[in-house]
Every structure is written in C-alpha cells, then in structure tokens.
Amino acid sequence: MTAPVLNYALLAPILIILGGALVGVLVEAFIGKALRSTLQLPIALASVILSFAALWVSHNNPSTKAAIGSVSIDPAGIYIQGIILILAFIGILLIADQDNFTAQASALPGSDEEAAAIASGKQQTEVFPLTLFAIAGALLFPVATDLITLFVALEVLSLPLYLMAGLSRRRRLLSQEAALKYFILGAFSSAIFLFGTAFLYGYTGALSFNEIAAAVGGNGSNSVFLYIGIIFVSVGLLFKVGAVPFHSWTPDVYQGAPTPITGFMAACTKVAAFGATLRLFYVALDGASQTWKPIITAIAMITMLIGSIAAMTQRDVKRALAYSSIAHAGFLLIGVVALSKEGLAASLFYFIAYGLATLGAFAIITMVRDSSGEVTDLNRWAGLSKKSPLVAALFTLYLLSFGGVPLTAGFIGKFSIFAAAYQGGNMLIVVVAALASAIALFFYLRIVLMLWFSEPTNDSVTVVIPSVLTRFAIIVTAIATIVLGIAPSLVLNSANHFATFLH
Amino acid sequence: MSILTTLELLPLVGVLALAFTPKANAKAAKQIALGFSLLVAAVSAVMAARFHSSTPGFQFAESRSWISSFGINYAVGIDGIALVLILMTVILVPVVILAGWHESEGGRWSSKTFYILILVSEAMMIGVFAATDVFLFYVIFEAMLIPVYFLIGGYGRGDRAAAALKFLLYSLFGGLLMLAALIGTYIISTNQIGGTFDLTKLSQMHIDSATQNWLFLGFFIAFAIKAPLWPFHTWLPSAAKSATPGTSILLLGVMDKVGTYGMIRFCMTLFPDATKTFTPVIIVLSVISILYGAFLAIGQKDINGLIAFTSISHFGVITLGIFAMTTQGLSGATFYMVNHGFSTAALFMTAGWMVARRKSSAIDDFGGLQRVTPILAWSFFIAGLSALALPGLSSFISEFLVLAGTFTRYPIAAIFATLGIILAALYVLIAVQKSLHGETKPGNESLTDLVLREKIALAPVIALIVLLGFYPKPVLDVINPTSGVVMQHAGVVDPVLKAGK
C-alpha cells in the first residue's frame, strides 16, 4: 500500500491555521503572562491572513483529490473558506478586546483566586488558540467529502467553541451554564449524526459523498436505512445551523457566551455549518431529493416563522439576535432546498451579508455598558440615540440589513435567495418567507423605534469608546453592508462564478 | 448623463452641503435646503421645456448596468405622466420648506437633520417617478419610507412614534408582497426573454392569465396600501395627525401618488389581462373609498384627520379614473394626482398655520377666524374650495374628466362617485363654517395673520390651482398622449357614446 498523496498547496489554508493554533498553545505555555496577549493577537491575525493568502494562490486550481478524496477543494468550497476567513478576521478583532474574557477560566466564580487573577491584571489568553482551532474546523467542515472527515471537522469546530462559550468575564455562572448546555446538546447531536452516518453506510456501503451519491441514485435494497440515515445526519447538521426544532440551545448559548464569541459563532460557525449542509445535500444526497426536500422545506418554513415570532417576545438583545439568527437559518435553508446553481450562489452572497451584519451588531453590543458590564436588557437600550447617535445609527443599519430593507446587503441576499426558490418552482416557501420577513421586520423596527423614539431611562447605561480594533471591525462591516446593498455586482458575479461543487 | 440623473443627484449634493453645516446654525441649514430645492425646480423647468409631448416612449432615457447577474439596470426615463408628477414634486418641496420654516424646531433632532431628510426624500421622489427599471423602482419605493419614518417619528406631534411605526409596517408589508410578485415577474422573464427588469421589455411578455392575476395582486396591494385605497387605508389618519404639515404634504401630496402612479405604470402595463379581470372589484373599492372617506371626513373633529379622510375620498376618485379604462378617465386621474397634490398642500399649509397659532388641532377650538386673521381664513377657504372641486379651480376639471370617463363605461359607479362631490361640499363647508365664521371663540382673539414668508409660500400653490382651473391645456396636452399609449397597450378601446344619450 502506497502512502497517501496530499496536495499541500490546497490544504495550506487549513494547515496554516492549525500551525498558528499550535504556536499559540506554546506561547500560552512558555511565555510569561505579561507578554502573552501582545503575542497572541498578532499570531492569530497573521495566521488568518497567511491562510487567506494561501487560499488566494490556489483559488484557480480546484481539485477533488487534495487529500485522497476526503476533502474537495472546489470553487464553492474555496469561496466558503474565503468567507469564513474574512469573517474570522473581523471576529478576532472583536475577541482582541480582552475585557470581555475571564482572567483565569479555571478559577471558580466569586473565589479569592478569581479576585487575585483580576487584581494582578494578567490575562490568560487561551481564547486565541481556541479560536484558531475552531477556524480550522470551520475551514474543513464545508470541504469535507466523506462522512468521517465531516464528523472530525464538526468536532474540531465544536470542541473549542464549547470552551470559548464559558470564558465570559462577567456573569460567569451564566456563561458556564451556557457552555455546559452547548456541550451536552452538541455531544448529543454529534452522536445522532454518527448514528445517521452508520445507517447511510449500511445503505450505501460507502462513506465518501461521491459513492453515496452513486448508491443513492441507484435502487438500493433497504431504503428505510437511507431515510433514517438522511434524517439523522441532517439532525446533526441542522443542530449546528440552529434550525427549528433543534434550535433550543441557541438563545441560551448566545446570551451566556462572551459577546465577541457569540458574534464569531453566529457568523463563522453558521457559515461553515451551512457550507457542509449545502455540500451534503447538493453532492451526496442529490439523488434522494424527493425524500429530503419536503422535510427540509417544512423545517425551513417552521424555522423562519418560529425564529421571527419568538424574536418579538425577547427582552434581551442577545437572545433576540439569537432568534433572529434562527430565522436567518430558515432563510438560508431555502438555498439548500433550491438545489440549483442559483440557490448555491444566493447562499454564498447571503453568508457574506448576514455574517457582516451579525459581527457588526454584536460589536455594538459590546459597547453598550454600565458599571457591571454589558447591558443586554432591551428596555435599557431605549433612547440610545440620545447618548450616541452614531452607535444607534450603526445598529439600525445592521438591523435593517437583517430585515432585508433595500440599499443594504441583506436585501440583495434576500432577493437572490427568494429568486432562486422561485426559479425552483417552490412558490409556497417564498410566500412563507415573505410572511416571516414581515414578522421579523416588525421586530427589528421595534428596536429601531426604541433606539430613536423612546426617552432614555434614567440610569447608568453608557456607550463606551471602543478599542481601535473594534472600531475598525465596525467600520468595515458597516461600509461593506452599505456597499453590498448599493453595488453588489462584483460580489454577486464572483459568487455566481464560484457556485459549483465538484463531484 | 441624463438630466433626470442630475435632478436626482442635486438634492443629494444639498445633503452633502448640509452635512458640513454646523448644527447650531439652523438658519443656514434652512437657506441651503431652500436654495437647493429651488435649484432643482429650476432644472426641472428646463427639462419640462425640452420635453416633447408628441414623442411616444420614454424621454431623457438613460440606462446603465447596475447588478448584471440579475439583469438589473439603473434605467430612468419619463413620459408625460411621470413628467407632471415630477414637476409637482419639485414645486411642492420648496413650498414645504418655506411654509414650515419653523417646523423643524422642537423636534427630537436638529433642524439640519430635518432638512437632510427632506432633501433625501426629494431625491427619492424624483427617482421613483423616473425609474424605468422595475427593480430600481422597487428599491426607491421601499427606501423612501425610511426618511419619512424619521420625519414623522422625530418631528411629529402626539403619538408620533407609534404613527411612524404603523406607517412603516403597513408599507413594508405591502412592499414584501410586491417583492414576491417582482421576483415572479423576473423569473418569467428569464424563461421567456432572458432575465430583465426593463419595463418596456417586460411589458411585451406573454404571461398566462392565472399567473398574471397573482402577480397583479402582489403589485396592486402594495400600491393600494400606499395610495391608500379602502380597506388598506388605516395607517393614513394616524400618520397625518402626527406628522408636521410639511411632512404630511410630502406624504399625502407626493409619495402616496406613487401608489396610483404604480397602478398605471406597472399594474396596467405589465398585466393588462389581470387588470381587466380585477377592474370591477377595484371600481367597487374606489367607490367605497370615495363615500367612506367623505362620510368619515364629515365626522372628524381633528383638522388634520379631516384632510386625511378627504384624501382617502380623493384617492378613490383617482383610482376610479384609472380603472375606468378610458383615455379620458386616465387623463383625468393623472391630472387629479397633480391637483390633489396642490390642493392638499394648500390645505395642510393653512391648517398647519392655524394649528401652530392656536396650539390645538381640534376644529371646535377655532371659530371666527375670518375676523381675526382674514388672510389666513381666506386662504383656508380657497384651499377648501379646491378640495371640494369648485368649478373654476383645477380639481374640478380633473374630477369632471374622471366622472365623464367613468360614466361611458360604468354609469352606476359614476353616479355613486358623484355623490362624493356633494358630500365634499358638506365636509368642507362645515369645517369652514365652524372654524372661520361665527363668533370668535375664546383663545382665538389674539391670533396673528399670515406673515410675508407664509404668503410667498402659499401664493404659487393658489396661483396654480386657479390657473390650471381656467387653463388646464398645457398639462393635459402633456398627459393625454401618454394616456392614449397606456390605454392602447392595455388593449382597450374607448367606448363611443351613442347618439341621443
């Protein structure tokens, strides 16, 4: 047996991030506390930039044989990796504001040890290598083309996230509770995913997407195995994207996790998970679309509606955005159901529009504070425009983009994804999507109303001056949201160009 | 670059100038805004002079690729209908700025912000009438809501935040229906002629009638909410009561016309078969609007509420004229859109001055103004007469054309609509009598009459109302050929009245 041939050039983006993560671990272990944070941030950012450069170099040489058929670095995969890296870069800029993270994660909340760690002013910075590991998983997830690699990627992505969710500096118990919930439910869904993998293997006798596709296209013996396999594998992925009815972790985790981590999860993780979902359904299960389309269509409609309706009842801004991200998962599932080049291209654009607005919105949340940390109670956001018109205007911009109001990136995303669904002849889902959009708009506009037209409650909420990095992140996301709303041609064309999965 | 693009950009240049004006200097902000709006009006006048009413099709057309992957263009161009509506817009904006010189004060934000919002709205109003790409139209149609939302919520009165939200939600909901229909139309075009949003190309497609019906409804409901037609009107009274007079003029006088304009430009042009299918229903809704608006106007105690309900009645007349499917009716409806703009402007302006002086908008609080403030009282009276379509004033001609055009095809609807004229006399004269005549009620004795600035603002509007009442030919000459083209495209031949009838 010959040694497997690996195409390192194509795998470089993932390997660079993993290398950066390992260096980060070493820094955390051997460098003195005082120096760590000054080193970790440049390492993380440099890894992402180098990885993007490597991606850029190889973006014209797609191949399905990068790692003996386990990963497929194809145009769509490359594009999704690019999106993840850009979003991750902005995410790291937010994470760089160490004020959001606990000084020493191992110290019990409220203990003397914790107090001492805070007093010493020295910060543990394990969040950076953890983030890099998560990014590596996220890069692998959408290009994995066999079920085992997919599972490995899922775990590499998830495990660091479980930890990162528990790192909040303030309200640590809530944060740790969120981490535990995320871990238990995540482990559970991973198990279900594996269970489904076994059934798919039982039906097709194969693990790689291409062989599964071939087997699914033919007439297999026991199609019950196929159905169970599809359903259980889907559950694992739908959990990760936060689709109803597997969404219940989302609000708790989004609320409890440190806000920069929430932004990172909501943007990068969701894009990676949708990338994997798209590939699974477009490549491996294309032949069984009669089976899964009705199910996913129903889930998409329920997800849009539940997400939008539940968002309205929220009083906490992070929980509200969590439900809004659930609703967006529903809109993105439309792109999965469309099962066409247009659907894939629309999803790619939607990733960018949604990811940018999400990071921007969570960046704003980190800035609204009182003496005990972030203020997430929506009632206390009332009249924010009086305190800082600029911050209120930016948050309004992100909300309008979420709501798909014209002249924002969100509108173009929504338009293209609706058009793809229409083209697929699925009128019902478009009608439901329009209805859900209307409900979601009501929710977004209510917040806008509060920001601008309510009198500020007389309390200590202030808008802190953000760090240079956060400011940069906000400026970039805001400008991109407007530019992609007014002149989206360049990105739309490139998304169209890259919207192909290689088989 | 087309002169239309220049017209759209000019107010935005004004916005830029305003952005660099210091916040404290409200006077400079006002002057800049007024200056730019007058400049826009002047450029529009040049454009109108160069417009050839006999040339069919869109003039001053310009088209540039915007979002190529969906075949979307930045495409503008105007025909007669669009031209008169743009002219109305650019005349009303400086009037609004001058008339409400102080209405930006005491708002939530600075005067500067107020005028930025006004100028942004003006650019969008011009753009929405000029757009010949359906996607471009939709984008402006929706984006236009945002500045108005902030104008109502930031500078209005009473429960302004709730009114602003209600206005925005209704409009956005309609917008989503239209978006669905818009995408449907686009997908059909990709299958038939290659994906495009170009109005002229789209209007040459053949769409089966069942699909047409759905697409028509998507567009029509959005426009009916905007117009507003009964039963989609419920957002209007609260918005009109809360907005400043200037905002109300822009909202009811100009932006709501986008609804009726859209019915002509998109519903009839793109879906002629469906238009014929739904005409009877729409005629009934129009007649209900006319009578409902009139009856509720009679019962109004709030002067702005009164104007809002008269507008619902008048929009019923406009819709009736459009869907009577006669050239005469369509020309009348288009002319009415312009006249309603001016007469509503006059009403809101004078009512706004009365309210600002008396610090109350309840009709019962006024009384005997004729003695105290004769010029203001006369102005309100003339505005009222214009609203009730007195012969000799411009709205009479348009109302007559609509009714005559309707009668040839739907005599019963025309008869019911005529009842609206009688009711109009009732609601206007009751309000006039209560507020202007009789004893001077306590609290009104020391009201001051119009100042020079207010007279200057009102004068052109009154002049136009009277002038077009006696000599409507210039406007009708521009409208008529376009009406003919629209009707011809819809495949409708005007019924010929039999001799002896």
Interface residues (C-beta under 8 A of the other chain):
Chain A: A345 P389 L400 V405 P406 L407 F411 I412 F415 S416 F418 A419 Y422 Q423 V430 V431 A434 L435 S437 A438 L441 F442 L445 R446 L449 W452 F453 S454 A487 P488 S489 L492 N493 N496
Chain B: S65 W66 I67 S68 S69 F70 R108 W109 Y138 V139 I140 E142 A143 I146 F150 G153 G154 R160 A161 A164 L165 L168 L169 L172 F173 L176 L177 L179 A180 I183 G184 Y186 I187 T190
